[in-house]
Amino acid sequence: MKVVVVGGGVAGAAGAIALRRIGADVTVYEAYEEPDGPVGSFLSLAGNGLRALDALGCLAPVREAGFTVARQRMWAGSGRLLGDVPRGRLSGDDLHSVTLMRADLVRVLRAEALRSGARVVTGERLAEADDTGDGVRVRLAGGRTADADLLVGADGIWSRTRTVLDPAAPVPAYAGTYHVSGVAEGPELEPGCFNMVFARGGAFICIPAPDGTVWWAAEVADPVQPDLAGVTVDGLAEIFRFERLPSAILAATTRTHRPTLGHILDEVPTWHADRIVLMGDAAHPVGAGQGASMALEDAVVLARELERSATTPAALTAYDRARRARVAKMAKAARDNRDAKTAGPAGRWISGLIMPVFFRFFYERATAWLYGYDLDWRPGTATEPSEPHRPHELQPHEPNRPHELQPREPNRPH
């Protein structure tokens, strides 16, 4: 099977790995040369995402690129502890959540995609795609074309593939929040613990890193879409001035990442045609810290159904059926999560009463469906490149000229 994957982020790179595991010939087209594009921050992978990486054979290098976080604590703005639970897992699970920079996760996945024999071409976006009757003709914005048996749209929340599938597909809308993250040189926090503060201005997350710094992220509630150029640490300090921990971390901040707007997307009615399929944020930007993990699950389930089904259309139908209900449940949980983070004074007061009871008595039962998910798949064989190449060093290339990364020679260090 010849596959074109549009988008080389978490979903696209993981999809390339999964498809190579079942023997597909895979080419990935990615708009940005750098793995994080114009934005860089950190993310966390919960137990379900880590199990997907394990199925893909990528768990070890991802763990090495980040650090484990065993506990999660939720705090009221007053400093009162609302809950202390295992981070991204059930209490009996020794597969601890991993936090790492998004760019590092993409680099690891792209390296494994190359090692497994996929081709990665940067500087290209999808323009159009047509069903030719026995395949898909893909036209890229740079002018080149490609023929494939399957087109996988992993091109994010602003997906072009989604509109190719359905010109009337929903488009992202501002969610009423914006996000800022950064690094602080203190204060000291307990190692291995994720902290979330439900503050007046939104939610504030902070995680101590192994090098002694603190990685932080703020999800600020603002009903009016802000001009991100005007977002500063001093402005955040004013928003979080009532909360001791966020104030201390913002005062010690040495570096910030580019702010981003939060977006929501109505349910996407069409995930696939006979030879085109969406995955990751192109199909379902769920949020709540599960975007990467859900994309990794998608990659595994898509490969699983393609391996098991007699035809590609049957496989895509089975993939849609296997993912829809789970993603819808996750999307609802994300909405509830967002509402809790942006609640007004009355909402915060009610949450302050309910959360301690919930986390103490109901958390495990309420999250078992998420963290205990069984992907039910291991690839039959790990496919190596059919035509080995020497390890590839990224060389400067002409502006606006797509750059192709070649598969690495099997079993050579990289």
C-alpha angles and dihedrals in degrees: 000000000000112000133187115200116197110208128033101210125106095304097041097045092045090047090052091052093048093048092049088052089064093045102261122152101238133193120180121203114199129180097214129056093207114069095235097043110207095334132066130183139124134273138187128230117212126208094276092054092046091052089053089053089049090054089051092048093243104105098103099053092045090053089050091053093055142021134256124252114199104181139040123204126189119204135192115231088254090062096256114143111242100178144351114199140149110284113249095336145068118268094254094052115098092191097103124203116265124218121199143144112282090231090056092051091051092047092053092047094046091049090052091046089054093045090052092053106264120137120229120201117187129199095045134112131185115261104171141342130199133191106237095191096257099039146341127288108210121199118195128207092246091061103257123121132210133191119217143165090227136021116204115198108209094150100126136242093323090052119174089193090061092059091044088057094044122007088197094054116134119266127219119270131196108272098208094257138084129201133224127175137179150146127269131193093228168280100194115253132182109276118246095024129119111208126198122186118199097214134178092255098043136286127326122198126192131178127181111233124213092252091063097258125116120236111209139180131189124204103197122198113226122154090200115067105245131220099251091206087071096052110110139166089248089055091050090049088057092049092050097037092118095058118075101207098047090045092053093048095047090050089055096045116132101173138023133193125226111286118242135197120243114238135191128202127202116237110292107232097197118051098160150009124198094289106011126073137174127221138175119005091347087071104024126004094193101169122186090115092296101098096101095040092050090049090052090050089051091055093053095044093048092053091044094054094044089052094048102040128084095223137023094243090052090049093051091049090051091048091052091048093048095050107035102078094042093049092047090053090049091049091054091049089050091052091051089047092051092048091052091051094050100037120137125236094285092046092049090050092052092045089051089060098042104038099066090053093045096049093045100047111014110027098095094048092045095052102037091096090056105041098032096054114146112215091192096209144105120169115252093228135002105240118223124202111281092215109036120216131194116260108287125233116202108244129194112267137192115283113268091008113126112244121215122211111205129217114269123242108271116261095003115128114256 
